[in-house]
C-alpha cells in the first residue's frame, strides 16, 4: 500500500477561506502543528490576514520542530522568514535541506527563491529543475511556475508546447492562476462554455479577476443562460478580498431583480448585508 498523503499537501480547490482556517485550528488543537501551519499558509495565499497571523503565531513551535530535524517544519519556518524578509540566508539553508530530501514544498520554494534571487544568487535554470521535480511529484504551483518560465523563456528556451503542458497540469490540480489563464485561452478560441468553467474554478478559489469575468458572463449570457443571481453573487464575492470593483455592476443589475433574487445572491456570496444595501439602493 502507498503512503497516505496528508490532506494539506493537496491543493484545496474551492475550499472557503473560513474552512481553511478551521482546519488549521483543528490541527493545532490536536497538536499537529505541521498540518496547522500548512492550512494557515493555504489561507494566507488567498490573502487572509488571519491566516497570516495564525501562521506567524506558530513560529516558535515550528522553529523548535525544525531544530529537531522536521523537514516540513523547516519549509514552514523558511516561508515565515521569507515573508518578513528576515534572515534570508537561513531561509535558503532550510529550503536546501528540505529540497535535498525531496520534500515537495521545499523544492518548490527553493525554486522560487532561486528564480527571484531572494537571499541567493539568481539561478533560474536550477529553479526550473526544482519546479519540474516538484511538479512531477504533484505540486500544482510548481507546475504553474514552470509553465510561466517556459512561456517567458526564463532559465530555459521558450516553448509553447511545454508551457501548455504544465499550464494544463496546474489547471487540472486546481491552481486558480492557471485556471484563469486556461479560461482566457478558451475564450480566445470561442469555447465559451469551457471558458466559463475554468473561470468558475478559479473564482471558487478566491481569484478576484476570474470572479468578475464570471459575473459578466452570467450577466450577458456568454457560455451560459443569463442568470442575474449568479452574476450578482460573483460581483459581490470580491468583497471577501477587499475589492469593490463589482459593486456598481451589482447595483445596476439589482434594479431589475426581485427581492428574493437579490437575497439569494447575497446568500450565495456570503454577503447578506451588502445584498440588503442593494435592495435599499434600487
Number of C-alpha atoms within 10 A of each C-alpha: 3 4 5 6 8 9 11 19 15 13 17 18 16 15 14 15 24 13 12 23 23 15 18 28 20 16 18 17 11 11 11 13 23 25 23 26 30 24 29 30 26 24 26 20 13 18 16 20 13 15 25 20 13 21 26 20 12 19 18 11 14 23 17 14 18 19 12 11 13 15 23 24 26 28 31 27 28 26 22 19 19 20 12 9 12 13 12 19 15 16 25 24 16 23 29 20 18 24 23 11 12 16 18 25 22 28 28 30 27 29 29 20 22 22 22 15 13 17 18 15 11 15 16 20 16 16 27 26 16 25 30 23 19 26 23 15 14 18 24 28 26 31 31 29 25 31 28 20 24 23 19 15 14 16 18 15 11 15 15 15 12 16 22 17 15 25 28 21 23 27 24 15 21 23 26 29 23 29 29 27 19 24 27 20 15 18 17 11 9 12 15 19 14 16 25 26 19 26 28 24 25 29 27 19 23 25 21 24 16 28 27 24 21 28 30 22 23 23 22 15 15 17 18 14 11 15 15 24 26 23 26 33 28 29 29 30 27 23 18 17 13 10 13 13 15 21 18 13 17 24 19 14 18 23 14 12 16 12 14 10 17 27 23 19 25 24 14 17 22 16 18 17 12 17 26 14 11 22 17 10 11 12
